[in-house]
C-alpha cells in the first residue's frame, strides 16, 4: 500500500505553514511510504538536513533507546 504524507509544520520553528507555494521542502522515505516536509525558509531546511542521524547498523557511539529494566517485575 502506498502512503504519501505531508507535514506543513516546520520542524525547526514549529510554525504552521499555510501558503506552501515557493516554500522549501524535502521528501524523505521511499516511493511507497514517503513524507514531504515543508519549511518556512531555506535556512530551516538546511538546519534540519544538518541534524546528525543515528544509524543503528553503523554508529554505536550514541544510543537513543530506553535501555533500562526499571519497573519490570522479575518475579
N, CA, C and O atoms as a GROMACS GRO file, in nm:
protein
  300
    1UNK      N    1   0.085  -0.117   0.000
    1UNK     CA    2   0.000   0.000   0.000
    1UNK      C    3   0.090   0.124   0.000
    1UNK      O    4   0.184   0.132   0.079
    2UNK      N    5   0.061   0.218  -0.086
    2UNK     CA    6   0.140   0.339  -0.098
    2UNK      C    7   0.083   0.449  -0.010
    2UNK      O    8  -0.037   0.476  -0.012
    3UNK      N    9   0.171   0.513   0.069
    3UNK     CA   10   0.128   0.624   0.155
    3UNK      C   11   0.216   0.744   0.127
    3UNK      O   12   0.339   0.732   0.122
    4UNK      N   13   0.155   0.859   0.110
    4UNK     CA   14   0.228   0.983   0.096
    4UNK      C   15   0.174   1.080   0.200
    4UNK      O   16   0.055   1.112   0.201
    5UNK      N   17   0.262   1.124   0.288
    5UNK     CA   18   0.222   1.214   0.394
    5UNK      C   19   0.286   1.351   0.370
    5UNK      O   20   0.394   1.360   0.311
    6UNK      N   21   0.219   1.455   0.416
    6UNK     CA   22   0.269   1.591   0.401
    6UNK      C   23   0.267   1.658   0.538
    6UNK      O   24   0.165   1.656   0.608
    7UNK      N   25   0.381   1.716   0.577
    7UNK     CA   26   0.388   1.792   0.702
    7UNK      C   27   0.404   1.939   0.668
    7UNK      O   28   0.499   1.978   0.601
    8UNK      N   29   0.309   2.020   0.713
    8UNK     CA   30   0.315   2.164   0.689
    8UNK      C   31   0.357   2.240   0.814
    8UNK      O   32   0.341   2.362   0.822
    9UNK      N   33   0.410   2.168   0.912
    9UNK     CA   34   0.467   2.230   1.031
    9UNK      C   35   0.618   2.224   1.019
    9UNK      O   36   0.676   2.116   1.014
   10UNK      N   37   0.682   2.340   1.014
   10UNK     CA   38   0.827   2.347   1.004
   10UNK      C   39   0.886   2.281   1.128
   10UNK      O   40   0.859   2.328   1.239
   11UNK      N   41   0.966   2.174   1.114
   11UNK     CA   42   1.018   2.102   1.232
   11UNK      C   43   1.123   2.182   1.309
   11UNK      O   44   1.157   2.144   1.421
   12UNK      N   45   1.174   2.290   1.254
   12UNK     CA   46   1.272   2.371   1.324
   12UNK      C   47   1.204   2.482   1.403
   12UNK      O   48   1.230   2.498   1.522
   13UNK      N   49   1.116   2.558   1.338
   13UNK     CA   50   1.047   2.670   1.406
   13UNK      C   51   0.919   2.626   1.474
   13UNK      O   52   0.867   2.697   1.560
   14UNK      N   53   0.867   2.511   1.435
   14UNK     CA   54   0.739   2.456   1.484
   14UNK      C   55   0.620   2.543   1.447
   14UNK      O   56   0.516   2.538   1.513
   15UNK      N   57   0.635   2.625   1.342
   15UNK     CA   58   0.525   2.708   1.296
   15UNK      C   59   0.455   2.639   1.180
   15UNK      O   60   0.518   2.574   1.096
   16UNK      N   61   0.321   2.654   1.176
   16UNK     CA   62   0.243   2.601   1.065
   16UNK      C   63   0.264   2.689   0.942
   16UNK      O   64   0.271   2.811   0.953
   17UNK      N   65   0.275   2.626   0.826
   17UNK     CA   66   0.293   2.697   0.702
   17UNK      C   67   0.163   2.685   0.623
   17UNK      O   68   0.124   2.576   0.584
   18UNK      N   69   0.097   2.799   0.601
   18UNK     CA   70  -0.033   2.798   0.532
   18UNK      C   71  -0.018   2.808   0.381
   18UNK      O   72  -0.091   2.740   0.308
   19UNK      N   73   0.073   2.890   0.333
   19UNK     CA   74   0.094   2.907   0.190
   19UNK      C   75   0.220   2.831   0.151
   19UNK      O   76   0.331   2.876   0.179
   20UNK      N   77   0.204   2.716   0.086
   20UNK     CA   78   0.317   2.628   0.053
   20UNK      C   79   0.389   2.669  -0.075
   20UNK      O   80   0.500   2.622  -0.101
   21UNK      N   81   0.328   2.754  -0.154
   21UNK     CA   82   0.387   2.792  -0.283
   21UNK      C   83   0.523   2.859  -0.263
   21UNK      O   84   0.534   2.961  -0.195
   22UNK      N   85   0.626   2.800  -0.324
   22UNK     CA   86   0.760   2.855  -0.318
   22UNK      C   87   0.837   2.823  -0.191
   22UNK      O   88   0.952   2.864  -0.177
   23UNK      N   89   0.775   2.752  -0.099
   23UNK     CA   90   0.844   2.717   0.026
   23UNK      C   91   0.939   2.600   0.002
   23UNK      O   92   0.908   2.509  -0.074
   24UNK      N   93   1.055   2.603   0.068
   24UNK     CA   94   1.147   2.488   0.055
   24UNK      C   95   1.086   2.364   0.119
   24UNK      O   96   1.011   2.373   0.216
   25UNK      N   97   1.121   2.249   0.065
   25UNK     CA   98   1.071   2.123   0.119
   25UNK      C   99   1.172   2.014   0.087
   25UNK      O  100   1.264   2.034   0.008
   26UNK      N  101   1.153   1.900   0.150
   26UNK     CA  102   1.228   1.782   0.114
   26UNK      C  103   1.138   1.662   0.133
   26UNK      O  104   1.041   1.665   0.209
   27UNK      N  105   1.172   1.556   0.062
   27UNK     CA  106   1.094   1.432   0.068
   27UNK      C  107   1.182   1.325   0.129
   27UNK      O  108   1.293   1.300   0.082
   28UNK      N  109   1.132   1.262   0.234
   28UNK     CA  110   1.204   1.153   0.300
   28UNK      C  111   1.124   1.026   0.287
   28UNK      O  112   1.001   1.028   0.286
   29UNK      N  113   1.194   0.915   0.277
   29UNK     CA  114   1.128   0.786   0.270
   29UNK      C  115   1.146   0.722   0.134
   29UNK      O  116   1.234   0.760   0.056
   30UNK      N  117   1.061   0.626   0.108
   30UNK     CA  118   1.066   0.551  -0.017
   30UNK      C  119   0.947   0.588  -0.104
   30UNK      O  120   0.859   0.663  -0.061
   31UNK      N  121   0.946   0.538  -0.223
   31UNK     CA  122   0.834   0.570  -0.313
   31UNK      C  123   0.703   0.512  -0.264
   31UNK      O  124   0.596   0.554  -0.311
   32UNK      N  125   0.707   0.417  -0.171
   32UNK     CA  126   0.584   0.356  -0.119
   32UNK      C  127   0.541   0.412   0.015
   32UNK      O  128   0.427   0.393   0.056
   33UNK      N  129   0.631   0.482   0.083
   33UNK     CA  130   0.599   0.537   0.214
   33UNK      C  131   0.687   0.660   0.235
   33UNK      O  132   0.795   0.652   0.294
   34UNK      N  133   0.640   0.774   0.185
   34UNK     CA  134   0.724   0.893   0.194
   34UNK      C  135   0.654   1.006   0.267
   34UNK      O  136   0.533   1.004   0.289
   35UNK      N  137   0.735   1.104   0.304
   35UNK     CA  138   0.688   1.220   0.379
   35UNK      C  139   0.750   1.344   0.317
   35UNK      O  140   0.872   1.353   0.303
   36UNK      N  141   0.666   1.439   0.279
   36UNK     CA  142   0.712   1.568   0.230
   36UNK      C  143   0.706   1.665   0.348
   36UNK      O  144   0.601   1.682   0.409
   37UNK      N  145   0.819   1.727   0.377
   37UNK     CA  146   0.828   1.820   0.489
   37UNK      C  147   0.852   1.960   0.433
   37UNK      O  148   0.947   1.981   0.357
   38UNK      N  149   0.767   2.054   0.469
   38UNK     CA  150   0.782   2.192   0.425
   38UNK      C  151   0.849   2.275   0.535
   38UNK      O  152   0.833   2.248   0.654
   39UNK      N  153   0.924   2.377   0.492
   39UNK     CA  154   0.997   2.464   0.583
   39UNK      C  155   0.962   2.610   0.554
   39UNK      O  156   0.925   2.645   0.442
   40UNK      N  157   0.974   2.694   0.658
   40UNK     CA  158   0.948   2.837   0.642
   40UNK      C  159   1.049   2.902   0.548
   40UNK      O  160   1.015   2.991   0.470
   41UNK      N  161   1.174   2.857   0.557
   41UNK     CA  162   1.279   2.919   0.477
   41UNK      C  163   1.391   2.818   0.452
   41UNK      O  164   1.393   2.709   0.510
   42UNK      N  165   1.482   2.855   0.365
   42UNK     CA  166   1.592   2.767   0.327
   42UNK      C  167   1.685   2.740   0.445
   42UNK      O  168   1.740   2.630   0.456
   43UNK      N  169   1.703   2.838   0.531
   43UNK     CA  170   1.791   2.820   0.648
   43UNK      C  171   1.738   2.709   0.739
   43UNK      O  172   1.816   2.628   0.788
   44UNK      N  173   1.608   2.705   0.761
   44UNK     CA  174   1.549   2.599   0.844
   44UNK      C  175   1.563   2.462   0.778
   44UNK      O  176   1.588   2.362   0.845
   45UNK      N  177   1.548   2.459   0.644
   45UNK     CA  178   1.565   2.332   0.574
   45UNK      C  179   1.709   2.282   0.588
   45UNK      O  180   1.731   2.163   0.611
   46UNK      N  181   1.805   2.372   0.575
   46UNK     CA  182   1.945   2.334   0.588
   46UNK      C  183   1.977   2.290   0.730
   46UNK      O  184   2.051   2.194   0.750
   47UNK      N  185   1.923   2.361   0.829
   47UNK     CA  186   1.942   2.323   0.970
   47UNK      C  187   1.890   2.182   0.993
   47UNK      O  188   1.955   2.101   1.060
   48UNK      N  189   1.772   2.152   0.938
   48UNK     CA  190   1.714   2.018   0.951
   48UNK      C  191   1.804   1.912   0.887
   48UNK      O  192   1.828   1.807   0.946
   49UNK      N  193   1.853   1.941   0.768
   49UNK     CA  194   1.938   1.844   0.699
   49UNK      C  195   2.072   1.824   0.769
   49UNK      O  196   2.134   1.719   0.754
   50UNK      N  197   2.117   1.923   0.844
   50UNK     CA  198   2.244   1.914   0.915
   50UNK      C  199   2.236   1.835   1.047
   50UNK      O  200   2.339   1.807   1.108
   51UNK      N  201   2.116   1.801   1.090
   51UNK     CA  202   2.100   1.725   1.214
   51UNK      C  203   2.154   1.584   1.192
   51UNK      O  204   2.110   1.515   1.099
   52UNK      N  205   2.249   1.540   1.275
   52UNK     CA  206   2.304   1.405   1.256
   52UNK      C  207   2.197   1.298   1.283
   52UNK      O  208   2.112   1.314   1.370
   53UNK      N  209   2.205   1.191   1.208
   53UNK     CA  210   2.109   1.082   1.220
   53UNK      C  211   2.180   0.960   1.277
   53UNK      O  212   2.286   0.920   1.229
   54UNK      N  213   2.121   0.902   1.379
   54UNK     CA  214   2.176   0.778   1.435
   54UNK      C  215   2.146   0.665   1.339
   54UNK      O  216   2.032   0.645   1.298
   55UNK      N  217   2.246   0.593   1.304
   55UNK     CA  218   2.229   0.476   1.218
   55UNK      C  219   2.264   0.353   1.301
   55UNK      O  220   2.382   0.320   1.315
   56UNK      N  221   2.164   0.284   1.355
   56UNK     CA  222   2.192   0.172   1.446
   56UNK      C  223   2.282   0.064   1.388
   56UNK      O  224   2.353  -0.002   1.463
   57UNK      N  225   2.281   0.045   1.258
   57UNK     CA  226   2.362  -0.059   1.198
   57UNK      C  227   2.508  -0.021   1.184
   57UNK      O  228   2.593  -0.108   1.164
   58UNK      N  229   2.539   0.109   1.193
   58UNK     CA  230   2.675   0.155   1.169
   58UNK      C  231   2.734   0.238   1.282
   58UNK      O  232   2.856   0.236   1.302
   59UNK      N  233   2.652   0.310   1.355
   59UNK     CA  234   2.702   0.404   1.454
   59UNK      C  235   2.658   0.361   1.593
   59UNK      O  236   2.541   0.377   1.630
   60UNK      N  237   2.750   0.306   1.669
   60UNK     CA  238   2.716   0.258   1.803
   60UNK      C  239   2.765   0.353   1.912
   60UNK      O  240   2.768   0.316   2.029
   61UNK      N  241   2.804   0.476   1.874
   61UNK     CA  242   2.855   0.571   1.972
   61UNK      C  243   2.743   0.641   2.048
   61UNK      O  244   2.767   0.696   2.156
   62UNK      N  245   2.620   0.641   1.993
   62UNK     CA  246   2.506   0.704   2.060
   62UNK      C  247   2.392   0.603   2.066
   62UNK      O  248   2.373   0.523   1.975
   63UNK      N  249   2.318   0.608   2.174
   63UNK     CA  250   2.204   0.520   2.191
   63UNK      C  251   2.087   0.603   2.241
   63UNK      O  252   2.091   0.654   2.352
   64UNK      N  253   1.984   0.616   2.160
   64UNK     CA  254   1.869   0.694   2.200
   64UNK      C  255   1.757   0.606   2.256
   64UNK      O  256   1.646   0.654   2.280
   65UNK      N  257   1.786   0.479   2.276
   65UNK     CA  258   1.686   0.387   2.330
   65UNK      C  259   1.670   0.403   2.481
   65UNK      O  260   1.752   0.466   2.548
   66UNK      N  261   1.566   0.346   2.532
   66UNK     CA  262   1.539   0.346   2.676
   66UNK      C  263   1.577   0.208   2.728
   66UNK      O  264   1.490   0.123   2.753
   67UNK      N  265   1.706   0.186   2.745
   67UNK     CA  266   1.757   0.055   2.782
   67UNK      C  267   1.767   0.040   2.933
   67UNK      O  268   1.876   0.050   2.991
   68UNK      N  269   1.655   0.018   2.994
   68UNK     CA  270   1.651   0.002   3.138
   68UNK      C  271   1.555  -0.110   3.174
   68UNK      O  272   1.458  -0.135   3.102
   69UNK      N  273   1.580  -0.174   3.284
   69UNK     CA  274   1.488  -0.277   3.332
   69UNK      C  275   1.406  -0.224   3.449
   69UNK      O  276   1.332  -0.299   3.513
   70UNK      N  277   1.418  -0.096   3.477
   70UNK     CA  278   1.345  -0.035   3.586
   70UNK      C  279   1.194  -0.053   3.563
   70UNK      O  280   1.144  -0.026   3.454
   71UNK      N  281   1.126  -0.096   3.662
   71UNK     CA  282   0.982  -0.113   3.655
   71UNK      C  283   0.938  -0.246   3.601
   71UNK      O  284   0.818  -0.272   3.591
   72UNK      N  285   1.033  -0.334   3.565
   72UNK     CA  286   0.997  -0.466   3.515
   72UNK      C  287   0.999  -0.564   3.631
   72UNK      O  288   1.098  -0.574   3.703
   73UNK      N  289   0.891  -0.636   3.649
   73UNK     CA  290   0.880  -0.732   3.758
   73UNK      C  291   0.964  -0.856   3.726
   73UNK      O  292   0.943  -0.921   3.624
   74UNK      N  293   1.057  -0.886   3.815
   74UNK     CA  294   1.145  -1.002   3.794
   74UNK      C  295   1.081  -1.132   3.840
   74UNK      O  296   1.139  -1.239   3.822
   75UNK      N  297   0.966  -1.125   3.898
   75UNK     CA  298   0.905  -1.243   3.955
   75UNK      C  299   0.811  -1.309   3.868
   75UNK      O  300   0.753  -1.410   3.905
   0.00000   0.00000   0.00000
